[in-house]
Amino acid sequence: MLHAMNPARVQFMTQKLMEMRREEDSTADVDETTVLRGLDVLDVGCGGGLLCETLTRLGALTLGIDASAENIGIASMHASADPALNFTHSSPDGSVPSRAYSSRGGLTYMHTAVENLLSGQHVKQFDVVCSMEVLEHVDNPGTFLRNCAALVKPGGHLFLSTIARTPLAYALTILAAEDVLRLVTPGTHTYSKFVNPSELLDFFASASSLESDRPWISRLFDGVPARTEAETRGIVFVPWRGEWALVPRSAPGAKLWSEGCNYLFWVRRPLLS
Ligand SMILES: C[S@@+](CC[C@H](N)C(=O)[O-])C[C@H]1O[C@@H](n2cnc3c(N)ncnc32)[C@H](O)[C@@H]1O
């Protein structure tokens, strides 16, 4: 199920990064295949490494971390089979590896939880931090978000995907996918842990949420942020394609109907003032 989400996630990430590059420099010569080149990317809760591999093939210098040793083992075995991924194991001392820029991307996996990346003396920050389908599994979402946010460079990007806490999401992800169709192991999701788009927006709009000097979203207009600061986008499963699709911004009433279950979120850390 998660692998079928990958194209929509990557599309959202590359589109948003391109949009921001062009916002800064209208003459920037970037497209979906080049916008990630040379960027330092951290994937928190990378699981089997599906997203990490795609981002690396697009030229990112990717570090995938996961709290599960088993998942890191599976991801490492898979990545080792493809020389194009330029794969290395994490350093034995647990420090975050740094890589020189190369037009080829590079991939490293590390068995650790996100909170441990912040415990060293020199905390490495990343151009892009992403964490897909993890937030709805953690016990303390505020702490998890603060930890992910602290690892983003000033001017860098945080991408998340998660599930809204709505009756529709309960019906689709728990009743249908777990209890009836058994597409997902029963008990995988807990309804009370689902997070609404408005809760994520409020979190990053509140000065007290983050340890950075100011909120990442300066203002919400009727609950909607400026598109240069943050964005939420629904993703929907398209049965005849067998994969998820990013709902176009222009789809009529998209905000109302498409963000009631699985959705993507992007927010940008402000540059230092
Ligand atoms: C549902 S899986 C998602 C895997 C992958 N991101 C994907 O979408 O295919 C959630 C993953 O998050 C990991 N995880 C949960 N809490 C974590 C934390 N605090 N730090 C790092 N990984 C974590 C779990 O071990 C698990 O592999």
The ligand as a Gaussian input file, in Angstrom:
#p B3LYP/6-31G(d) Opt

LIG

0 1
 C        4.326000       3.154000       8.821000
 S        6.059000       3.092000       8.764000
 C        6.394000       4.229000       7.441000
 C        7.617000       3.842000       6.673000
 C        7.983000       4.767000       5.502000
 N        8.156000       6.150000       5.920000
 C        6.961000       4.667000       4.404000
 O        6.095000       5.543000       4.309000
 O        6.997000       3.698000       3.636000
 C        6.570000       4.028000      10.190000
 C        8.062000       3.883000      10.473000
 O        8.462000       4.886000      11.405000
 C        9.435000       4.365000      12.279000
 N        9.495000       5.240000      13.469000
 C        8.525000       5.463000      14.378000
 N        8.936000       6.369000      15.289000
 C       10.190000       6.743000      14.939000
 C       11.155000       7.657000      15.491000
 N       10.893000       8.359000      16.606000
 N       12.358000       7.792000      14.887000
 C       12.631000       7.070000      13.753000
 N       11.763000       6.180000      13.206000
 C       10.553000       6.027000      13.777000
 C        8.950000       2.943000      12.513000
 O        9.982000       2.084000      12.963000
 C        8.437000       2.552000      11.121000
 O        9.431000       1.927000      10.333000

